[in-house]
Amino acid sequence: MDFVRGAAVMGILVANLPGFALPRAAYFSPLAWGGTAPTDLAAWALTFVLVEGKMRGLFALLFGASVLLVVERAEAAGQNAAAVHLRRMATLFVIGCAHLYLLWWGDILNQYALLGIAAFLFAGAPTRLLVAAGLAGVAVAVIDGASLTLTAYATAPRATTAQVAAWEALSGGWGVPPTRDLLREIATFRGDWLRGVGWRWGMTANPFATALRDGAETLGYMLLGMAAYRGGLLTGGWSRRGYRRLALATLPLTLAIHVGLALATWRSGFDLRRVLLASMLVSPLVRPAMVLGYAALLLLAFRPAGTLSRCVAAAGRMALSNYLATSLVMVLFFDGWGLGQFARWPRASLYWLVPVAWTVMLLWSPWWLRRFAYGPAEWVWRALARGERPAWRAV
């Protein structure tokens, strides 16, 4: 599980790069910002096909598995599993809110904390119920995506004031916002730190409202992760043949579907309707199979004695530290209170930062764990959740 988690946190960096470096709308539409040269569009297409939503789903899958793991360890130690879990989630929520408002608008930790509380209610559920409830959560996201897509198609004529307002609202998140809004956002993030804090406070939705509105899919993946943990999928309990069959049954078809979606969206000139159809409706529909296929492929690649596997697993043991450290470094690089590179790089150029960041992550994680028992953020999380000072040095 550490190896898969390490690969997921490395993949999340790739997914988040446009969010660190470009206006928010550019995450889904290259027309919003970041350049439209063939290399920039190819970078968008590769990210859409291979990464967008998949790493987040994989991370949520592992988070759900960790819920059961913590419950099992607490019960084995004679502790109150509910109390242990709730303290962990409360602490993670505080860490996530600090990350959200003080560093970066794309935080997922506060949502994981809130939805992790809901996931705990299913800890004793049979595996079949976990699978059914998990798929139901994904279905809610698909229905929501269908609603957004249908709204885009219905309001595309922009024949009435209401249609214009609805189209512009959708364009603000998935299309091309008005130039004045883009320039205001760019000026904000090229400004000082307090200006960015104020923007995030005013523009970012309340975490509780976001969890209620958008959390069904994430909760669904957590429940599927609990089922996958119980069934041995995430713990290496399957045979290599089983993992190979799962990867072959899921990845070729889902990759082909995503390639088709990317090409259709590109050829449409990134029409808002096609962006929503691809990113918010069809992709969420087939994403669970792709996420499970990724998990199977990674477990096939895992080699306990391999140096690379050990480094990736170390990054997974320090996933929280690596996630937060990535945000800090990228924000310092792009925001105005650091090097001020926000919205200055073409999209394709951003990905030159990936091998540098991955190399640092794979080197510092095992180096740290040879000396210390936990990653720095994991140590803080554990200390605050337990109200005690854990051992610092590795034994």
Secondary structure by P-SEA (a helix, b strand, c coil): caaaaaaaaaaaaaaacccccccccccccccccccccaaaaaaaaaaaacccaaaaaaaaaaaaaaaaaaaaaaaaaccaaaaaaaaaaaaaaaaaaaaacccccccaaaaaaaaaaaaaaaccccaaaaaaaaaaaaaaaaaaaaaaaaaaaaacccccaaaaaaaaaaaaccccccaaaaaaaaaaaaccaaaaaaaaaaccccaaaaaaaccaaaaaaaaaaaaaaaaccccccccaaaaaaaaaaccaaaaaaaaaaaaaaaaacccaaaaaaccccccccaaaaaaaaaaaaaaaacccccaaaaaaaaaaaaaaaaaaaaaaaaaaacccccccccccccccccccaaaaaaaaaaaaaaaaaacccccaaaaaaaaaaaccccccccc
